[in-house]
């Protein structure tokens, strides 16, 4: 291994050595602790330290780095107190996740480190969002994100690199190619000679670097960083390295040929660098021993602090209170001036006023810029707000949702428009595993609204007609909003943008241009989690949301003799159970009306809640009305048969007769 110091001082050479040595000595201690049963799991980075240390040393403390689960050198180079790391690994409260996630599955804004999730790929999109925020501020900061050669097979890898290339984002995409994705060798992962070659397909600069040579890592990245600051653009970096331990300690290394282990053992990044420094007279044996003693003492002292910390005492409130970031709703009441507008106009009006109110709000989606979106809601926004804030995206829902998370991390708000709610399935992973869990896991908000044009009645067929709110109402950490009227749509969307938690905002396409209402012209808010009682009666409670609210109103207008409470839920998560239970206790009969298919829909959960909380008040079984349990068809006759609209009246009259 050949080292070139270039113009680095002796002091800098020694600093890099100490930064390399520290994670190695911590790891050696951790291997002892795991054998003693004092740590449950460990992902070793022995043999790969030069990459984490070199990358982090090049970055400023204010620049974000997104590591993986064997990048201890990132955390130690950022000088995180070791006792906090030990507490994290032991699942104690002084760690970074309050015992809710393990090992390196955490982030910390204090040290500008954004932790991984086990799905790997989404963090690449998060890096895009962080870098976009920096680029918009023109602050010349660089973002570095780690991944392994195995994760390059994921679609998120392609999406994130493509976005970064198209938007010219200052991201260092770091591939640690250590030969194996768990136990699967590289020849079963990809067929190209080098992963860096993939950069050609994205029109992206790429380099291959010896990941075991700390000076090559540090010097090359220092050079590249200056280039990226002067001309923002992404770079793909493939670091050739090897892990000398198993994927995690329990898996071992039996699947690795011994000759391969021997080949890489002589390339050890710590040993070779120590020998080089000794050879050129920068490091003496005495000083090396002193460094070892200092670091080992620091490890023991900090481990003692962590060991003395009590185990976490779980409480229900402690867990549930952290699912969402606390948010104090600010009620803004409108003036008396109104205008009779359509549902779609109310959405547009909200977006306009929210963009004016929040200068850090970015809207992203397919065709939303010059074209104005599939439904023309953002038509003209580019001229008013500019392309930096109204951004066309490639067709890649997953990485765009992740980029929304990155924007949120770096001080922005994001609205992501799904062209159709159906398409959210390709962005499902980062919504339910990243946005939903980030605050609970490590206290980081996900200030992202995902707009969901949804629903049937327009003969759009199985891929453009679903109302898929139930995919998300069961995921803790998400808020789900589903208005039925223009007034509510505007006020609730304004509140959703203000809320720092992730919100799925459903907009029924059939209501866009068919429903009119007098709506205040100025800005106002409506609290999430509060239903609206549209009609009051004493004989039956009708619970609905979205288009079925209007279908229920049609039924009641045709049958004025029906004495009913009609509740428009408006928000599905959090759910206004207080209004529901009060009505059911008054009427004794309840029917829940949804457009979604029956099995697994939110009507089922509402029914169960009513049975549990109001059973003694019921005079009849709780009834549910829903669409057929089939995909939604295209032809009008089939779609009419599918939708719940044609079954509601019959079930309602049967319930009233009970």
N, C-alpha and C positions, 0 to 999 in steps of 0.2 A: 504494500500500500504506500503510495507516494503522497506526501503532504507538501503543499505550497502555501507558505505563510503570507505571501504578497507583502502588503504594508502593515500587517497587524503587529501591534506592540507586544512585548513580552507579557505585559499585564493582561492584555486581551487574550492571549494564548492560554494563560493560566486560568483566567475567568471561564473560558470555554471548557477547560479540563474539569474544573470544580463543578460546573453545571452538568457535565457528563457523569462525573463520579457520584454525585448525590443520588440520582434516581437508581443507579446500579446498587448502591449500598442499601437504599430503602428496600429495593426488590429482594436483596439477599435476606434482609430481616423478615420481609413478608413471607418468604418461602418457609422460614422457620415457624412463623405464627400460624400459617395455614396447616402445617403438619401438627401443630399443637391444638388445632381446632378453635383458635381465637379469631380467625377470619374465615368466612364461609366460602368465599370464591376469590380467585385472583387471575387476572389476565396479564401475563408477563410480557414486557417489552424488552427483555434482555436480548441484546444484539441489534436493537433498532434505536438506541437512545440518541444517536447522532442526528437523526431526522427531527425528532421532537425538539431537541435542544437547539439545533441549528436554526430551524424555522422560527422558533419563539424568540431567539436572540436577535434575529434580524428585525422583527416587528417591534414597534413602539408599544409601550404599556397601554396606550389608548386604542390600539388596533385589535380588532377581534380575531380570535383564533378558535376554530371548531375542531377539537381533537376527537380521536377514537378511544377505544377502551384499552389500548396498550401504549398510551402516550403520556406516561407519568412525567416525562421530562418537560412537557408543556406546563404542567401545574407547578413543578418545583422551580422552573426557570422564571415563572411569574411570581415566585417568592410567597406562595400561599403558606401560612403557618402549618407546620407538619401536624400539629395536634388536631387541627380541623380536618385534615385529610384522613388521619387515623380514625377520628370520630365518624367520618363519612363511611369508611370501609367497615366499621363496626356497627353501623346502623344507629348511631347515637344522635341526640338532638343538636349537638354543636357542629355536626356535619352540615351539608348543604341541602339535604332533602328531608330532614326530620325523620330519617329512617324509612322513607317511602320508596326510595330507589337505591340501588347498590353501586358499588365500585365507582366507575367514572361516568355514570349516567346522570350527570348533573352539570349545571352551569352556574356562573357567578358574574353578575354585572360588575362587581367591585374589581374583578381581575380580568374582565373582558374575555371570559372563556365561556363558550356555549357548548354544553355537553351533548353527547350523542343520544340517539335512541336506537334500540336494537334493530330497527328496520333499515338503518344505515343511510339509504339513499336520500331521504328528505333533508338531511343536514346540508347537502350540497345546494339545494334550493334555498335554504335559509341563508347560506353564505351569499347567494345572489342578492337577496333582499337587503342584507346588511350592507353589501357593497353598493347597491343602488342608492341607499340612503346617503352613504358617504359621497358618492358621485354627485348627487343632487346638491349637496352642500359644498362641493368643490374643495374638500378639505385635504385632498391628496393622501388619504389613508388607504391602506391595503388590507384585504381580508384573506386569511389563509384557512383552508378547510381540508381536513384529512379524510382519506378513504383507503380501503384496501383493494387489492387486485380482484378479489371476489365480488365486491360491491360494484365494480365497473360493469358487471353483467346486468345490473338493474336498470329499468327504464328511467328511473330518476337521475341516474348518472348522465344519460344522453340528454334528458330534458334540461338539466341544470347547466351543462356545458353549452348547449345550444343557445339558451337564454343569455348566458354570460357573453357569448360571442356576438350575438345579434345586438345586444345592448351595450357592448364594449365595457363590461364591468371589471373593476380592478380586483380580480380574485385569483389567488394562487390555488389551483386544484392539485392537491398533493396525494399521489398514489404511493402508498407503501407496498411495494411488490415484494412480499416476503416468501413467495413460493407456494403458499397453501391458503385456501379459503377453508378454514377449519382443517379438514383432512383431504380436501379435493385439490390436487395439484393443478398448476397453471395450465397444463396441456389439456385439461378437461374444463377449463374456464373460458379460454379464448384461443383463437387460431392465429392472430397477428403475431409477428415476431416480438414487437415491443408495444406496450400499451400507449407509450408516447406517440406512436404512429396514428392513434385515433384523433389526435389533434388536427391532422390534415383535413379530416372530414368536417371539422367545425370551423375551418379557416383560422385556427388558433395556434399561436406559437407554443412549441413544446420542447422539452429537454429531458434527457436521461442523465441522472446524477447518481454517483456512488453514495448510497445511503449510509454506508459505514464510515465515511470519511468526513469528519466534522468540519474540516477546513474547506473542503470542496462544497459542502452544503452551505456553509456560512458565506463564503466568498461569492459563490454563484448567485445565491438568493439576494445578497446585498446589491449586486450589480443589477439584477432583474427588478428589484424593488424601485430603484431610481428610474428605470425605464418606464415602469408602470405608473409612477407618480407624474412623470412628465407627459405621458400619453396613456391614459387609462385604457386597459385592455386585460383580458384574462390570459393566464398561462397554465398549461398542463405540464406537470412535473412528475416524472416516474422515477422513484427512488428504488434502486436495486438493493435489496437487503435480505435478511433471513431472521426468522425468530427461532431462538435456540430452546424454547420451551414449547409446551403444547398450546393449543388454542386457548385453553385455560387449564389450570394445573391438573384437574381430574382426567383430562383427555389423554395426557401423555404424548409421546412422540414415536410410538412404535411404527406408525405408517410412514415415517421418514427414513430413507436409506441411510445407513451409518456413514457411508462414504460422503454423503451430502452434508451430514452434520460435521464431519471432520473438516471438510473443505471450508465451511463457513466459520468454524471455530477459530481458524487462524486469521480470520478477518475481523475479529472482535474490535468494535469501535473504541472501546475504552483502553484496552491493552495496547493496541497499536498506537493510539495517540499518546499514551503515557511514554511508550518507548521513544517516539519521535521527540517529544519535549525533553526527555532525558538526554537523547543523543545530541541535540543542539544546545544543551546547557541551560535550558530555561527552567527545568524541573530537577530538583535534587531528591535523593531518596529520603532525606530527613524531612523536607517540606512535604513530600508525598505522604509520608507517615503521619505528619501533623494534620494534613487535610483529612485523611481517613479518620483519625481520632476525633477531630472536631465534628465531622458529619455524624459519626457513630454516637457521639455524646448528644448531639442535637436530636437524633432519632430516639434515643432512650429517654431523654427528658420529655419530649413531646408525646411519646407513647405512654409515659407515666401519667401525663395530664389527661390523655384520652381514657386510659384505664380507670382513672379515678372518677370519671364522669358517670353518673347513674344511668341505668338503662331507661329507655323511653317508657313512660307510663301512658298507655293509650286512653283517650277519651273520645266519645262520639262527637262532641262539639269541636274538639281539636281537629278531627279529620274532616268533618263536613264543612266547617267554616273556611277551609282552604281550597275547596273545590273550585270556587270562583274568587277572583280578585274582588275585594270589597269596593263598592261603587255607590256613592251617594247620589241618588237621582236628583237632578236639578229641574224642577218644573218650570217651563217657560210657557206662559199663557199667551195666546194670540190676541191680536186686536180684533175689532169687530168687522173689519173689511174682509169680505170673502169673494170668491169667484167660483162659478159652477164649472168644475173641471172633471175630466175622466180619471180613472184609477191610474192610468199610465202617466198622466200629467202630474199627479200628486207625487209619484215616485221621482219623476224628473225634477220637480220643484224641490223635493227634499235633497236630492243629490246636489243641485245647484247651491242651495243655501248652506248645506253642510260643507261643500268645498270652499265657500266663502268664509265660513266660520272657522274651519280648521285648515290653516295654511299648510299643514303637514299631512294632509289627506291625499292619498294616491288611489286612483281607480285603475284597475287592470282587467283585461278580458279580451276575448277574441272579437276583432272587428269593431271595437267600441270607439275608436278614434274618429278618423275622417268619415267612415261609413256610418257611425252613430249607433252601432249595435244592431243585432238581429231585429229588435223591435223599435229601433230609432230613439231610444230613451236618451242616449248621450249625444244625439245629433247636435253639432255646433259647440260642443264642450271644448274641443281642441282649440278653436279660435279664441275662446274666452279664458281657458285655464292653461293651455299649452300642452305639448306632447310629453313633457316631463311628468305631468301629473295625470294625464289621460293616456294610458299606454296600451296600444295593441300588443297582444302577446302571441307567441307561437301557439300551436295547438298542443298544449301540454298542461293539463289542469293540475297535475300533482306538484310539479315544481313551482307553478305560479302560486298555489296555496302556500307552499313552503316559503316562497319569496315574500309573501304577505307577512308571514311570521318573522322573517328577517327584518322587514321594514319596521314592524312593531318593536322588535328588540332594540333597534337603533333609532328610536324616537319618532317614528311615523305611525300614522294610521293607514289601514289598507281596506279597500273594498275590492273584492274579486267577483266579477260577474261570470256565472256559469251561463253559457249561451242558452242552454236548456238544463233544467234541474237533473234530467236523466244523466247528463254528462259528468255529474259530480262523482260518479262511480270511479272514474279514472283519477280523481283527486281524493278518494275516500281515506286512504291511509294517513296523509298528513293532517286531515281534519280530525279524525277520531283518535289518532295516536300521538299527534304533536300538539295541535292547537288545544284540544280538549284537556290534555293532561299536564301541560307545561306549568300552570300555576300551582297545581297540586304537587307536582314533582319537585319543583325548585323555586317556586314563588315568582315565576316570570309570566307576566300578562301576555295574552295573545289578542292584540287590538285589531281584529280582523272581522269584517262582515262579508259573508258569502251570499250573494244575491242569487235566488233560485227561481227563475221563470218556470212554472210548473202547470200541471193539470190537463185534463181532457176536455172534450167537447168541441175540439177544433179539427178533428179528423187528422191528427198528426201521427197516429200509429204508436207502436210499442216503444220506440226510442225517443219520442219527443212529447210524451203525454203523461208521464208518471207524476204522481204526487207522493213523494217518497220521504215525507217528514219522519216516519217511524224509524228510518235508518239512523236518525240522529237523536230523537227524543230519549232514547235509552242510554245515551253516552254521557256519563257525568262530566261536567265541565263545559258543555255546549249550551247555548241558549237558542231556542227555536221560536221564531215569530212568524205568524201567518194571518195577516189582516184580510178583511173582506170588503172594506170601504175606503174610498180615497182619503177621507179625513184621518182614519186610523193609519193608513199606509204611510202618509207623510209624517205624522207625529211619532209613530213607532220606529220608522227608519231613522229619523233624527236621533232618537234615543239609542238605537242600536249602534249608530256611529259614535255617540258619546261614550257608550259603555266600553270599558277596556277588555271585556271578555269576548270570546269568539261567538258570533251570532250567525245562525243560518236563517236568512230572511226570505220567506216564500212569497212569491207574487204569482197569483193565478192568471195565466195568459188569457183565458176567456173573459176575465173581468177587466183587462187592460183598457179596452175601448167600448165596453158595454155599460159600465157603471159610472154614473155621474153623481156628484155631490157638491154642495157648497163647502169650500175649503178655505180657511184663512190664507191670505196671500203672504203673510210674514211667517217667520220662524216660530215653531212651537214644539213641545215635546209631550209624549204620553208615556207613562211608566210601563215598563215590561212587567209581565206577570199579573196584569189586572184585566179581567174579563169585562165585557160590556153586556148589560141586560137590555136587550132591544125591545122586548115586550114583556108585560107582567100579567100573570094569571095564577090560578090556584089548582088546576086540575092535572097539569102535566108539565114536566121540565124538558125542554128540547135543548140539547147541547150540540153546537156545530161550530165549524170554522171554515174559512175559505168559501168556495162556491156554494157548498151546501147551506150556508147561512141564507143566501138569496133564494135557493130552492125551498127552504123552510118558510121564508117569508111569503113566497108565492102560494104555498099550501095554506098558510094561515089567512091570506087575503081571500082565497077562494072559499075558505070555510071559517067565516068570522065567528061562528058559534064555539070554536075551539078555544078554551080558556087556558092559555099556556104562558109559561115563562119561556122566553127564547134567549139563550145565552150564547153570545159570540165570544169564543175563548180568546181570540186575538193572539195570545201568547201560549204556546204549548209547553215550553220549558223556560222559566218556571211556570207551573200551572196554578191557576187561581182556584184552589180547592175550597177556599172559604166561600166564594160566591156559589160554587157548585153545590156544596153541602147545604148551604142555607136554603137554596131553592128546592132541593130534593126533600128536605125536612118539611117544607111548606106544602108541596104538591103530592108527595107520596108515589109519584110515577115519573119515570125518566126514560128518554130515548136519546141515544147518542148517534149523531149523523156525521159520517165522514165520506169523503170521496175515495180514499185509499181502499185497498182490498181489506177483507175482514180479518183474516188470521194475522196476529202480530201487530195490528194497527193500534194507534193510541186509544181508540175507543175501548179496547179490551182492558187497558190499564185503568182508564177512568171508571169503567164498569166495576172492576175489582175494588177500587178505592171506595166507591159508593156502597158496595156490598159490605165492606169492612167497617165503614164509618157511619153508615146510615141505615143499616139493615132493619132496625126496629121501626123505622119510619116508612118503609116501603109497603105499598099496597099491591104491587105487581112485580114480576121479574124485570130487571133492567134489560132494555132492548137496545140492540145495535143495528144500524143500517149502514151497509158498506157496499162497495162495488164487488163484482164477481172475483173469485180467487183465480184469476187468469191474467196473463199479460193483456194490456189494453189494445184492442184491435183498431184498424184503420177505417173500414167502411162504416158509414153513418149508422146503418141499422144495427150492426154488431156493436158499435160504440155505445149507442143508446141503450142497448140491452145490458152492456157491461156496467154502465154507470149506476150509482146508487139512487139517482134522481127518481127513477121510475118505480122504486120499491118503497119509498119513504111513506107515502100517504097510506098505503095498505097496512103497514106495520103500526103506524101511528093510531089508526082507527081501531085496530085490534087491541092495542094497549089501552085505549080509552074505555073499551068495553069490558076490560078484565075485571 
